[in-house]
Each structure stands twice: as C-alpha cells, then as structure tokens.
Amino acid sequence: MKDRFERTLFYLVVQIILFGLPPLLCAMYGAPMQIYMLLPPADLCVALIAGFFFGKKNGADWLMSICSTVVFLPTGLFFYPGDAVLFIVGVFVCSLIGVLVGSVYRRRVR
C-alpha cells in the first residue's frame, strides 16, 4: 500500500498546486467572475490529464482516482460551495477515465 501511495505522490503534489493556487490567487486579487466560471472545467481537465499520465506510467490503479478526489475536497468545498458535490464526483470520474485510458495506452505501446 505504501508503494502504491508513493507512486501517486508526485501527481498529487501537482494536483494540489493546480487545484488550490488559481482559485486562491483569484480570490486574493479580486478577479472577475468570468475567471471563476473557467476554473471548475480546468480542474476537471487537470484531473483527467494527471490521471492519464499516471495510468500511462504506472498502469490502472484506482487509488489515484480516490487520492485525486481527496486532494480536491478542500478546494471544492471552500471555493465552489454550491456545486461542490458535483465537482467532487466529476474529478473522481475524470481521474478514473484518465487512469483507464492511460493504462490502455500503456498496454498498446508495449
């Protein structure tokens, strides 16, 4: 279990930065509301891309999707309070799709 978590650690750190930093900067500098509307789809894309690269390197591992969802929880609940559950489920699904597509790509390349 520890080995599986260590494989996900780099991707989780990148996701923490990309999930948390843009909304925090927008809140600090008073960005217009249109930027806030672009952040949730960007978070879903981050989960999809990180899942793909993880699956491409390490194969299919559902732990990455769960950890990605847990990493998104504070951002989702703090910055998107009305739609938090929808985006949390969306991040899980996008990450799972990315991991599965990446693992299929990994098998096809070999």
LINURHU-V943107 format. One record per residue. PHI is phi in whole degrees, 0 to 359 (* if undefined). Layout:
phi:PHI
phi:PHI
//
This chain:
phi:*
phi:296
phi:296
phi:295
phi:291
phi:295
phi:292
phi:272
phi:300
phi:300
phi:294
phi:290
phi:296
phi:298
phi:292
phi:301
phi:294
phi:283
phi:280
phi:266
phi:290
phi:299
phi:295
phi:294
phi:294
phi:296
phi:290
phi:291
phi:260
phi:64
phi:292
phi:295
phi:296
phi:298
phi:292
phi:298
phi:285
phi:274
phi:291
phi:299
phi:296
phi:294
phi:296
phi:295
phi:293
phi:299
phi:297
phi:294
phi:291
phi:297
phi:296
phi:297
phi:292
phi:294
phi:296
phi:294
phi:272
phi:245
phi:86
phi:285
phi:215
phi:294
phi:298
phi:298
phi:294
phi:293
phi:295
phi:298
phi:293
phi:295
phi:295
phi:281
phi:308
phi:298
phi:295
phi:297
phi:283
phi:274
phi:264
phi:236
phi:296
phi:287
phi:250
phi:300
phi:295
phi:298
phi:288
phi:295
phi:295
phi:297
phi:295
phi:298
phi:295
phi:296
phi:295
phi:295
phi:297
phi:298
phi:296
phi:293
phi:294
phi:297
phi:289
phi:294
phi:298
phi:297
phi:291
phi:288
phi:289
phi:288
//
